[in-house]
């Protein structure tokens, strides 16, 4: 194991069991629609990132809350088989592990119903001592994420933040505090617009609050805003089977490349490449690539990335 592989990313937030559906259309209120099939997948935004980081070759750990069904679903043994540090997972004997029912239409619009279950216990938890190089805050309890920012900042960690689907739970005060005290903020374009409304602020002023902001644009790639620079990152074209989890893979790829010493543009390209693998199969963790897979795909698409960090 070289020095790069010894670096570690700790994710904070949901572990969940996903039920993913592709539907021809979303039903109107008081109507029904048929679904062709149902299958359970391992998911949860934080855990999607943690698993992707492990597959990409870095050490990975997760801080989360799970329920009484975490072990018998096989999720626990699966994470241990990937050598993911699960020592800071809270287990509830009364609540279910969080669950998501995700519906996607032909235009890749999504509607998600999410059961918090054991995640209600975040409010009771004290942040652990983070033994990683990066602490990535994903979907989860906003107050707990604020406390994790305090702890990680005192420990001198690089902090990354992606509110994801839990953005509506954030108060203006919590959002302002977090974005002013982290190193990276990740959002898709819809979350970005909602955040501007929440903070009652324009794009220019928001970017001044954030050290590095990464906004994903779906099939149009992403944009990185950092130190008055605007870096446009192209998508990596591929056949899309299911977009669920692409954003989580994007974050894992970006942060892994950052810890490996790549510059921001190359981090963005790696992130796009990781996301391109995930959308090819249904399920957030079904088609995760290795680092070698990512580099080979980038080369096939005409991209060569270097190590001149900047």
C-alpha positions as CSV (number, residue, x, y, z in Angstrom):
1,X,0.0,0.0,0.0
2,X,1.5,3.4,-1.0
3,X,1.1,6.6,0.8
4,X,-1.9,7.7,-1.3
5,X,-3.8,4.5,-0.5
6,X,-3.3,5.1,3.3
7,X,-5.4,8.3,3.0
8,X,-8.9,8.1,4.3
9,X,-12.3,9.8,3.7
10,X,-14.9,9.7,6.4
11,X,-18.5,10.2,5.3
12,X,-21.3,11.3,7.6
13,X,-25.0,10.6,6.9
14,X,-27.5,8.1,5.7
15,X,-27.1,4.4,5.2
16,X,-30.3,3.3,3.5
17,X,-32.0,0.5,1.6
18,X,-33.1,1.7,-1.8
19,X,-36.1,0.5,-3.8
20,X,-35.7,2.0,-7.4
21,X,-38.4,2.2,-10.0
22,X,-38.4,3.4,-13.6
23,X,-41.9,4.6,-14.5
24,X,-43.4,5.9,-17.8
25,X,-44.8,8.9,-16.0
26,X,-45.5,10.2,-12.5
27,X,-49.2,9.6,-11.6
28,X,-51.6,12.4,-10.9
29,X,-53.0,12.8,-7.3
30,X,-55.6,10.2,-6.5
31,X,-54.6,7.9,-9.3
32,X,-52.3,4.9,-9.6
33,X,-49.7,3.7,-12.0
34,X,-48.1,0.3,-12.6
35,X,-44.5,-0.5,-11.8
36,X,-42.7,-3.2,-13.8
37,X,-40.6,-4.7,-11.1
38,X,-39.0,-4.0,-7.7
39,X,-35.6,-4.8,-6.3
40,X,-33.8,-3.8,-3.2
41,X,-30.4,-2.1,-3.4
42,X,-27.8,-0.9,-0.9
43,X,-27.9,2.9,-0.8
44,X,-27.9,6.0,1.3
45,X,-26.0,9.0,0.0
46,X,-23.2,8.8,2.6
47,X,-22.7,5.1,2.2
48,X,-22.7,5.4,-1.6
49,X,-19.8,7.8,-1.2
50,X,-18.0,5.6,1.3
51,X,-18.4,2.4,-0.8
52,X,-17.2,4.3,-4.0
53,X,-14.2,5.6,-2.2
54,X,-13.3,2.1,-1.1
55,X,-13.7,0.8,-4.6
56,X,-11.4,3.6,-5.9
57,X,-8.7,2.4,-3.5
58,X,-8.6,4.8,-0.6
59,X,-9.5,3.9,3.0
60,X,-13.1,4.7,3.9
61,X,-15.2,5.0,7.0
62,X,-18.8,6.1,7.8
63,X,-20.6,7.7,10.7
64,X,-24.3,6.8,10.5
65,X,-27.4,5.4,12.2
66,X,-28.9,2.0,11.3
67,X,-31.7,-0.1,12.5
68,X,-32.4,-3.7,13.6
69,X,-32.5,-4.9,10.0
70,X,-29.0,-3.7,9.1
71,X,-27.4,-7.1,9.8
72,X,-30.0,-9.5,8.4
73,X,-30.2,-7.6,5.1
74,X,-26.5,-8.4,4.5
75,X,-25.5,-4.7,4.4
76,X,-23.3,-4.9,7.5
77,X,-21.2,-7.8,6.2
78,X,-21.1,-6.2,2.8
79,X,-19.4,-3.1,4.2
80,X,-17.0,-5.1,6.3
81,X,-16.0,-7.1,3.2
82,X,-15.0,-3.8,1.6
83,X,-12.9,-3.0,4.7
84,X,-15.0,0.1,5.4
85,X,-14.6,1.4,9.0
86,X,-18.1,0.9,10.5
87,X,-17.0,1.5,14.2
88,X,-18.9,4.8,14.4
89,X,-22.3,3.5,13.3
90,X,-25.1,3.8,15.8
91,X,-27.4,0.7,16.0
92,X,-31.0,1.0,17.0
93,X,-32.9,-2.0,18.2
94,X,-36.3,-0.3,17.9
95,X,-36.1,1.4,14.5
96,X,-35.7,0.3,10.9
97,X,-32.6,1.2,8.8
98,X,-33.6,4.2,6.6
99,X,-35.3,3.3,3.4
100,X,-35.8,5.2,0.1
101,X,-38.4,4.6,-2.6
102,X,-37.0,6.3,-5.8
103,X,-39.1,6.8,-8.9
104,X,-37.5,8.0,-12.2
105,X,-39.4,9.0,-15.4
106,X,-38.0,8.8,-19.0
107,X,-36.5,12.3,-18.7
108,X,-34.6,11.2,-15.6
109,X,-36.7,13.4,-13.3
110,X,-37.0,11.8,-9.9
111,X,-39.3,11.7,-6.9
112,X,-38.1,10.1,-3.7
113,X,-40.0,9.0,-0.5
114,X,-37.6,8.6,2.4
115,X,-38.1,6.8,5.7
116,X,-35.7,8.1,8.4
117,X,-36.2,5.3,10.8
118,X,-33.1,5.0,12.9
119,X,-31.8,8.3,11.5
120,X,-33.8,10.1,14.1
121,X,-31.1,9.2,16.6
122,X,-28.5,11.6,15.0
123,X,-29.9,14.3,17.4
124,X,-28.6,12.2,20.4
125,X,-25.1,11.5,19.0
126,X,-21.9,13.2,19.7
127,X,-19.5,13.5,16.7
128,X,-16.6,11.0,16.9
129,X,-12.9,11.9,16.7
130,X,-12.4,11.8,12.9
131,X,-9.4,9.8,11.9
132,X,-9.6,10.6,8.2
133,X,-8.1,13.2,6.0
134,X,-11.4,14.4,4.6
135,X,-14.8,14.5,6.4
136,X,-17.6,14.5,3.9
137,X,-21.0,15.5,5.2
138,X,-23.8,14.0,3.1
139,X,-27.6,13.7,3.6
140,X,-28.4,13.5,7.3
141,X,-29.5,15.6,10.3
142,X,-28.5,19.3,9.8
143,X,-27.8,19.9,13.5
144,X,-25.6,16.8,13.7
145,X,-23.7,18.0,10.6
146,X,-23.2,21.4,12.2
147,X,-21.7,19.7,15.2
148,X,-19.5,17.5,12.9
149,X,-18.2,20.7,11.3
150,X,-17.2,22.1,14.7
151,X,-15.3,18.8,15.5
152,X,-13.7,18.4,12.1
153,X,-12.6,22.0,12.0
154,X,-10.9,21.8,15.4
155,X,-9.1,18.7,14.2
156,X,-7.9,20.4,11.1
157,X,-9.6,18.2,8.6
158,X,-10.6,19.1,5.1
159,X,-14.4,19.3,5.2
160,X,-16.8,18.6,2.3
161,X,-20.6,19.2,2.3
162,X,-23.4,17.9,0.1
163,X,-26.9,18.5,1.6
164,X,-28.6,16.5,-1.2
165,X,-32.2,15.5,-0.7
166,X,-32.2,16.7,2.9
167,X,-31.7,20.3,1.8
168,X,-35.3,21.3,2.8
169,X,-34.4,20.4,6.4
170,X,-31.8,23.1,6.7
171,X,-32.5,26.4,8.3
172,X,-30.9,29.6,6.9
173,X,-28.6,29.7,10.0
174,X,-27.4,26.1,9.7
175,X,-26.7,26.5,5.9
176,X,-24.8,29.8,6.4
177,X,-22.7,28.3,9.2
178,X,-21.8,25.2,7.2
179,X,-21.0,26.8,3.9
180,X,-18.8,29.4,5.6
181,X,-16.8,26.7,7.4
182,X,-16.2,23.9,4.9
183,X,-13.7,23.5,2.1
184,X,-15.9,22.0,-0.6
185,X,-19.6,22.4,-1.3
186,X,-21.3,20.0,-3.8
187,X,-24.8,20.6,-5.2
188,X,-26.8,19.8,-8.3
189,X,-28.2,22.7,-10.1
190,X,-31.7,22.3,-8.5
191,X,-30.2,22.3,-5.0
192,X,-28.0,25.3,-5.8
193,X,-31.0,27.3,-6.9
194,X,-33.0,26.3,-3.8
195,X,-30.0,27.2,-1.6
196,X,-29.8,30.7,-3.1
197,X,-33.5,31.2,-2.2
198,X,-33.0,29.8,1.3
199,X,-30.1,32.2,2.0
200,X,-31.8,35.1,0.1
201,X,-28.6,35.7,-1.7
202,X,-27.3,35.9,-5.3
203,X,-24.9,33.6,-7.0
204,X,-21.9,36.0,-6.8
205,X,-22.2,36.5,-3.1
206,X,-22.8,32.8,-2.4
207,X,-19.6,31.9,-4.3
208,X,-17.7,34.3,-2.1
209,X,-18.9,32.4,1.0
210,X,-17.6,29.0,-0.4
211,X,-13.9,28.1,-0.8
212,X,-14.7,25.7,-3.7
213,X,-18.2,25.1,-5.0
214,X,-19.0,22.3,-7.4
215,X,-22.4,22.4,-9.2
216,X,-23.4,19.4,-11.2
217,X,-25.6,19.9,-14.3
218,X,-26.6,16.3,-15.2
219,X,-25.9,15.4,-18.8
220,X,-24.2,18.8,-19.2
221,X,-21.3,18.0,-16.8
222,X,-20.4,20.3,-14.0
223,X,-18.9,23.7,-13.1
224,X,-16.3,24.3,-10.4
225,X,-16.1,27.7,-8.8
226,X,-12.9,28.4,-6.9
227,X,-10.8,31.6,-6.1
228,X,-12.5,33.6,-8.9
229,X,-12.0,30.8,-11.3
230,X,-14.8,29.0,-13.2
231,X,-13.8,25.6,-14.5
232,X,-16.3,23.8,-16.8
233,X,-16.1,20.0,-16.7
234,X,-17.6,18.0,-19.6
235,X,-19.7,14.9,-19.0
236,X,-18.4,11.5,-20.0
237,X,-21.0,10.3,-22.5
238,X,-22.5,6.8,-21.9
239,X,-25.7,4.9,-22.1
240,X,-27.9,5.8,-19.1
241,X,-29.8,3.0,-17.4
242,X,-30.6,4.8,-14.1
243,X,-29.3,8.1,-12.8
244,X,-29.7,7.2,-9.1
245,X,-26.5,7.7,-7.2
246,X,-24.6,9.5,-9.9
247,X,-24.1,12.5,-7.7
248,X,-22.7,10.4,-4.9
249,X,-20.2,8.7,-7.2
250,X,-19.3,12.1,-8.5
251,X,-18.4,13.3,-5.0
252,X,-16.4,10.2,-4.3
253,X,-14.4,10.5,-7.5
254,X,-13.7,14.2,-6.9
255,X,-12.5,13.8,-3.3
256,X,-10.5,10.7,-4.1
257,X,-8.7,12.5,-6.9
258,X,-8.1,15.5,-4.6
259,X,-6.5,13.3,-1.9
260,X,-4.3,11.8,-4.6
261,X,-3.0,15.2,-5.4
262,X,-4.8,16.1,-8.7
263,X,-5.8,19.7,-9.6
264,X,-9.4,20.8,-9.6
265,X,-10.0,20.3,-13.3
266,X,-8.7,16.7,-13.1
267,X,-10.7,16.1,-10.0
268,X,-13.8,17.2,-12.0
269,X,-12.9,14.8,-14.8
270,X,-12.4,11.9,-12.5
271,X,-15.8,12.7,-10.9
272,X,-17.5,12.7,-14.3
273,X,-15.9,9.4,-15.1
274,X,-17.0,7.7,-11.9
275,X,-20.6,9.0,-12.4
276,X,-20.6,7.6,-15.9
277,X,-20.1,4.1,-14.6
278,X,-22.9,4.4,-12.0
279,X,-25.6,5.4,-14.4
280,X,-25.0,2.4,-16.6
281,X,-26.7,0.1,-14.2
282,X,-29.6,0.3,-11.8
283,X,-28.6,0.9,-8.2
284,X,-26.2,3.3,-6.6
285,X,-23.5,0.7,-5.8
286,X,-24.0,-1.8,-8.6
287,X,-21.5,-0.6,-11.2
288,X,-18.8,1.2,-9.2
289,X,-15.4,1.5,-10.9
290,X,-11.9,1.0,-9.7
291,X,-9.3,3.7,-10.1
292,X,-7.8,1.8,-13.0
293,X,-11.3,1.7,-14.7
294,X,-11.6,5.4,-14.3
295,X,-8.2,6.2,-15.8
296,X,-8.8,3.9,-18.7
297,X,-12.2,5.4,-19.5
298,X,-10.8,8.9,-19.4
299,X,-8.0,7.9,-21.8
300,X,-10.6,6.3,-24.2
301,X,-12.5,9.6,-24.2
302,X,-9.4,11.6,-25.0
303,X,-8.5,12.9,-21.5
304,X,-5.1,12.6,-19.9
305,X,-4.9,13.8,-16.3
306,X,-1.7,14.9,-14.5
307,X,-0.6,15.5,-11.0
308,X,0.3,19.2,-11.0
309,X,-1.9,20.1,-8.1
310,X,-3.5,23.6,-8.2
